[in-house]
Amino acid sequence: MKKQEKQGLIDSLNKGLVESDSVVVAYYRGLTVSQMNDLRGRAREAGISIKVFKNTLAKLALNGTKFEGLKDSFKGPTLMAFGADVVSPSKILVNFAKENEKLEIIAGATTDSVLDLQGIKNLASLPTLDEARAGIAQLLKASASKMAMVLDAYAKKAE
């Protein structure tokens, strides 16, 4: 691969990382092609990018991002999952690792801290942004309908 092509790949990955709020790094040795395609499909549905790069190129792409603390995690065949939602990359990889023991989660990072495996699992247990929004909307709807029922009952009682 020519130097210009490598620089283009580094710049592309760097841009994706700069626009992301979290990254998870995992070893994928032993996963079949169909398992990797399944993982990529799940990630795509959640709006998450999964990239496999040479470790040296990935480390270079981390320069100038908020995820530079992950550089030591790149040893062996690694992949990166990243996206704008803080929870989704962790949730996707943790759930996939439960089903496929060959995927080994190594480390992760959010915009303000580097996470170990337990931190990633804790993050994965949180609701995604869309799930949180749906929960809030449901609470607001329930509260409004209860208020309407109370007011309606009061109006009927007053008649």
Residue frames relative to the residue before (quaternion, step in Angstrom):
aa qw qx qy qz dx dy dz
M 1.0000 0.0000 0.0000 0.0000 0.00 0.00 0.00
K 0.4457 -0.7064 0.4890 0.2516 3.55 -0.90 0.94
K 0.6578 -0.5363 0.3702 0.3778 3.51 -1.24 0.57
Q 0.6476 0.5220 -0.3197 0.4538 3.61 0.98 -0.79
E 0.6397 0.5155 -0.3223 0.4703 3.60 1.03 -0.77
K 0.6426 0.5175 -0.3167 0.4679 3.57 0.99 -0.85
Q 0.6597 0.5060 -0.3107 0.4607 3.57 0.93 -0.88
G 0.6233 0.5357 -0.3318 0.4631 3.57 1.08 -0.71
L 0.6487 0.5055 -0.3071 0.4790 3.59 1.01 -0.82
I 0.6420 0.5210 -0.3147 0.4662 3.57 0.97 -0.89
D 0.6744 0.4980 -0.2947 0.4586 3.58 0.87 -0.94
S 0.6444 0.5255 -0.3159 0.4570 3.58 1.00 -0.83
L 0.6776 0.4734 -0.2870 0.4840 3.58 0.92 -0.91
N 0.6268 0.5414 -0.3318 0.4516 3.58 1.00 -0.82
K 0.6444 0.5192 -0.3205 0.4610 3.59 0.95 -0.85
G 0.6550 0.5109 -0.3076 0.4641 3.59 0.96 -0.86
L 0.6671 0.4997 -0.2954 0.4669 3.58 1.01 -0.81
V 0.6337 0.5347 -0.3322 0.4496 3.58 0.98 -0.81
E 0.7115 0.4504 -0.2488 0.4785 3.59 1.05 -0.77
S 0.6201 0.5700 -0.3272 0.4284 3.60 1.29 -0.15
D 0.3640 -0.7255 0.5454 0.2090 3.53 -1.29 0.48
S 0.8018 0.0547 -0.0666 0.5914 3.60 1.22 -0.17
V 0.1316 -0.7618 0.6323 0.0508 3.52 -1.29 0.60
V 0.0810 -0.7581 0.6446 0.0562 3.56 -1.13 0.73
V 0.1861 -0.7714 0.6036 0.0775 3.56 -0.96 0.97
A 0.0489 0.8050 -0.5869 0.0713 3.58 -0.91 0.96
Y 0.4292 -0.6372 0.5708 0.2898 3.53 -1.32 0.47
Y 0.1523 -0.8180 0.5515 0.0602 3.56 -0.92 0.89
R 0.3142 0.7745 -0.4998 0.2272 3.60 1.24 0.20
G 0.7847 0.3142 -0.2499 0.4723 3.56 -0.87 1.01
L 0.5496 0.5863 -0.4162 0.4254 3.60 1.21 -0.18
T 0.4181 -0.6928 0.5248 0.2641 3.56 -1.01 0.79
V 0.6746 -0.4743 0.3670 0.4304 3.55 -1.30 0.21
S 0.6651 0.4969 -0.3197 0.4566 3.60 0.92 -0.81
Q 0.6289 0.5169 -0.3386 0.4720 3.61 1.06 -0.66
M 0.6454 0.5004 -0.3207 0.4798 3.61 0.98 -0.80
N 0.6427 0.5109 -0.3260 0.4687 3.59 1.00 -0.78
D 0.6195 0.5312 -0.3317 0.4733 3.58 1.06 -0.75
L 0.6555 0.5068 -0.3041 0.4702 3.60 0.92 -0.91
R 0.6685 0.4959 -0.3008 0.4655 3.58 0.89 -0.91
G 0.6383 0.5292 -0.3220 0.4569 3.59 1.03 -0.76
R 0.6481 0.5016 -0.3135 0.4797 3.58 0.96 -0.85
A 0.6547 0.5129 -0.3101 0.4605 3.56 0.96 -0.87
R 0.6438 0.5338 -0.3207 0.4447 3.58 0.93 -0.89
E 0.6440 0.5268 -0.3162 0.4557 3.59 0.99 -0.85
A 0.7192 0.4203 -0.2355 0.5006 3.58 1.11 -0.70
G 0.5166 -0.6597 0.4092 0.3612 3.60 1.25 0.03
I 0.4940 0.6491 -0.4140 0.4039 3.56 1.22 0.56
S 0.3059 -0.7281 0.5821 0.1935 3.58 -1.11 0.71
I 0.0943 -0.7524 0.6487 0.0645 3.55 -1.07 0.80
K 0.0114 -0.8129 0.5795 -0.0575 3.54 -0.69 1.15
V 0.1422 -0.7339 0.6584 0.0872 3.51 -1.18 0.77
F 0.0461 0.7941 -0.5984 0.0961 3.55 -0.66 1.19
K 0.5838 -0.4879 0.4734 0.4439 3.53 -1.27 0.19
N 0.5889 -0.6229 0.3867 0.3400 3.56 -0.97 0.86
T 0.6447 0.5215 -0.3375 0.4455 3.59 0.96 -0.77
L 0.6612 0.4929 -0.3062 0.4755 3.58 1.01 -0.81
A 0.6368 0.5248 -0.3305 0.4582 3.60 1.00 -0.80
K 0.6475 0.5155 -0.3207 0.4605 3.59 0.95 -0.83
L 0.6493 0.5048 -0.3149 0.4738 3.57 1.01 -0.79
A 0.6494 0.5225 -0.3152 0.4537 3.59 1.04 -0.78
L 0.6246 0.5522 -0.3374 0.4373 3.60 1.14 -0.55
N 0.5109 0.6543 -0.4203 0.3663 3.61 1.20 -0.41
G 0.8263 0.2129 -0.1795 0.4896 3.53 -0.95 0.94
T 0.6213 0.5014 -0.3621 0.4812 3.60 1.23 0.21
K 0.6140 -0.5559 0.4164 0.3750 3.55 -1.30 0.18
F 0.6608 0.5139 -0.2902 0.4636 3.59 1.31 -0.01
E 0.2725 0.8003 -0.4989 0.1906 3.61 1.19 0.38
G 0.5847 0.6101 -0.3581 0.3971 3.59 1.16 -0.51
L 0.6232 0.5600 -0.3362 0.4300 3.59 1.25 -0.19
K 0.3997 0.7639 -0.4522 0.2285 3.61 1.23 -0.17
D 0.6733 0.5060 -0.3040 0.4453 3.61 0.98 -0.74
S 0.5823 0.6113 -0.3587 0.3981 3.60 1.24 -0.25
F 0.6454 0.5527 -0.3151 0.4227 3.58 1.21 -0.37
K 0.3214 0.6790 -0.5837 0.3081 3.52 -0.08 1.43
G 0.7921 0.1936 -0.1616 0.5559 3.57 -0.59 1.05
P 0.7218 -0.4314 0.3061 0.4464 3.57 -1.29 -0.16
T 0.0578 0.8257 -0.5527 0.0973 3.57 -0.23 1.27
L 0.1560 -0.7397 0.6435 0.1202 3.49 -1.33 0.44
M 0.2581 -0.7387 0.6021 0.1584 3.53 -1.29 0.45
A 0.1090 -0.7423 0.6577 0.0671 3.53 -1.08 0.85
F 0.1318 0.8009 -0.5719 0.1185 3.57 -0.74 1.00
G 0.1158 0.7936 -0.5904 0.0904 3.50 -1.25 0.54
A 0.6733 -0.5209 0.3598 0.3821 3.52 -1.34 0.20
D 0.6454 0.4695 -0.3170 0.5124 3.60 1.18 -0.49
V 0.4724 -0.7068 0.4507 0.2722 3.60 -0.73 1.02
V 0.7421 0.4501 -0.2272 0.4416 3.59 0.91 -0.90
S 0.6257 0.6271 -0.3446 0.3107 3.60 0.86 -0.92
P 0.6562 0.4927 -0.3606 0.4433 3.69 0.76 -0.76
S 0.6538 0.5019 -0.3137 0.4713 3.60 0.97 -0.82
K 0.6659 0.5183 -0.3027 0.4431 3.56 0.87 -0.96
I 0.6560 0.5161 -0.3099 0.4553 3.59 0.89 -0.92
L 0.7289 0.4345 -0.2596 0.4610 3.60 0.75 -1.00
V 0.6358 0.5163 -0.3434 0.4596 3.62 0.95 -0.76
N 0.6716 0.4869 -0.3032 0.4690 3.61 0.88 -0.87
F 0.6572 0.4966 -0.3110 0.4741 3.59 0.99 -0.80
A 0.6501 0.5225 -0.3158 0.4523 3.61 0.99 -0.80
K 0.5866 0.5651 -0.3687 0.4479 3.61 1.13 -0.55
E 0.7247 0.4238 -0.2245 0.4948 3.57 1.06 -0.78
N 0.7818 0.2163 -0.0878 0.5781 3.59 1.16 -0.64
E 0.2685 -0.8210 0.4843 0.1387 3.55 -0.10 1.30
K 0.5530 0.6181 -0.3945 0.3957 3.61 1.22 -0.26
L 0.6311 0.4883 -0.3384 0.4988 3.60 1.17 -0.45
E 0.0539 -0.8110 0.5821 -0.0238 3.55 -0.58 1.20
I 0.2822 -0.7655 0.5583 0.1506 3.56 -0.52 1.20
I 0.2459 -0.8045 0.5327 0.0926 3.56 -0.80 1.08
A 0.7794 -0.1864 0.1995 0.5639 3.55 0.65 -1.12
G 0.0788 -0.7799 0.6176 0.0639 3.50 -1.33 0.12
A 0.1278 -0.7843 0.6007 0.0881 3.52 -1.27 0.12
T 0.2231 -0.7028 0.6544 0.1676 3.48 -1.29 0.57
T 0.7476 -0.4052 0.2570 0.4592 3.56 -1.23 -0.02
D 0.8039 0.2966 -0.1589 0.4905 3.61 1.10 -0.46
S 0.8244 0.1306 -0.0911 0.5431 3.64 1.14 -0.04
V 0.4201 -0.6468 0.5741 0.2749 3.53 -1.33 0.48
L 0.2081 -0.8059 0.5497 0.0711 3.57 -0.92 0.96
D 0.3419 -0.6888 0.5929 0.2389 3.54 -1.17 0.64
L 0.7686 -0.3572 0.2445 0.4711 3.58 -1.30 -0.07
Q 0.6707 0.4930 -0.3099 0.4595 3.60 0.88 -0.87
G 0.6327 0.5293 -0.3269 0.4611 3.59 1.02 -0.74
I 0.6418 0.5107 -0.3152 0.4774 3.56 1.06 -0.77
K 0.6494 0.5075 -0.3184 0.4684 3.59 0.98 -0.83
N 0.6347 0.5174 -0.3277 0.4712 3.59 1.02 -0.77
L 0.6508 0.5082 -0.3070 0.4732 3.57 0.97 -0.86
A 0.6539 0.5262 -0.3086 0.4475 3.59 1.00 -0.81
S 0.6432 0.5349 -0.3302 0.4372 3.59 1.14 -0.52
L 0.5665 0.5883 -0.3836 0.4310 3.60 1.24 -0.25
P 0.5286 -0.6044 0.4653 0.3726 3.61 -1.13 0.42
T 0.5170 -0.6120 0.4905 0.3428 3.55 -1.17 0.59
L 0.7058 -0.4474 0.3284 0.4402 3.56 -1.27 0.20
D 0.6740 0.4872 -0.2983 0.4684 3.59 0.91 -0.87
E 0.6435 0.5117 -0.3250 0.4675 3.60 1.01 -0.77
A 0.6470 0.5124 -0.3184 0.4664 3.59 1.00 -0.79
R 0.6405 0.5199 -0.3187 0.4668 3.58 0.98 -0.82
A 0.6516 0.5129 -0.3128 0.4631 3.58 0.97 -0.87
G 0.6474 0.5230 -0.3153 0.4561 3.58 0.99 -0.80
I 0.6562 0.4993 -0.3058 0.4761 3.58 0.97 -0.85
A 0.6484 0.5122 -0.3206 0.4632 3.58 0.95 -0.86
Q 0.6436 0.5179 -0.3199 0.4640 3.57 1.01 -0.79
L 0.6420 0.5149 -0.3222 0.4679 3.60 0.98 -0.78
L 0.6629 0.5014 -0.3060 0.4643 3.56 0.93 -0.88
K 0.6529 0.5114 -0.3120 0.4636 3.57 0.97 -0.85
A 0.6598 0.5041 -0.3079 0.4644 3.58 0.93 -0.88
S 0.6546 0.5125 -0.3155 0.4575 3.58 0.93 -0.84
A 0.6620 0.5082 -0.3055 0.4585 3.57 0.94 -0.88
S 0.6789 0.4775 -0.3099 0.4637 3.60 0.91 -0.84
K 0.6258 0.5205 -0.3425 0.4692 3.62 1.04 -0.67
M 0.6382 0.5208 -0.3238 0.4654 3.57 1.00 -0.81
A 0.6481 0.5122 -0.3160 0.4667 3.59 0.97 -0.82
M 0.6420 0.5178 -0.3259 0.4620 3.60 0.99 -0.78
V 0.6512 0.5111 -0.3137 0.4651 3.58 0.96 -0.85
L 0.6723 0.4910 -0.2964 0.4681 3.60 0.90 -0.92
D 0.6390 0.5218 -0.3201 0.4658 3.58 1.03 -0.81
A 0.6557 0.5044 -0.3070 0.4705 3.59 0.95 -0.85
Y 0.6442 0.5174 -0.3118 0.4691 3.58 1.00 -0.80
A 0.6492 0.5121 -0.3119 0.4680 3.59 1.01 -0.86
K 0.6672 0.4916 -0.3081 0.4671 3.61 0.94 -0.82
K 0.6385 0.5247 -0.3173 0.4650 3.58 1.06 -0.74
A 0.6648 0.5188 -0.2929 0.4507 3.57 1.05 -0.79
E 0.5872 0.6049 -0.3672 0.3931 3.63 1.16 -0.50
